[in-house]
């Protein structure tokens, strides 16, 4: 069993599921594996107000909502392609 994982036991069926943890998060799509039967869509997550939801993974921006702070890494123009296409 990998150390960076979460084991979930479904008390409805008694089955256990191992969900990988990456950067302190799990993918909610992994919860779809947790089903009561073949006709079941799978478990879904409900997070009203996005109080505990990571919407994206960014290597240049860090937002701490509880501290109301945002840190952005500097991007040198030399890292951008010379003919970058942007949609409007």
Number of C-alpha atoms within 10 A of each C-alpha: 7 9 7 13 16 15 11 14 13 13 8 8 11 10 12 12 16 16 19 16 14 10 7 8 14 15 12 14 11 15 17 14 16 19 16 15 9 7 7 11 12 15 15 13 10 10 9 8 7 9 9 9 13 10 7 5 9 9 7 10 11 13 12 9 9 7 7 7 9 10 10 11 9 8 9 7 8 7 7 9 8 8 6 6 7 5 3 3
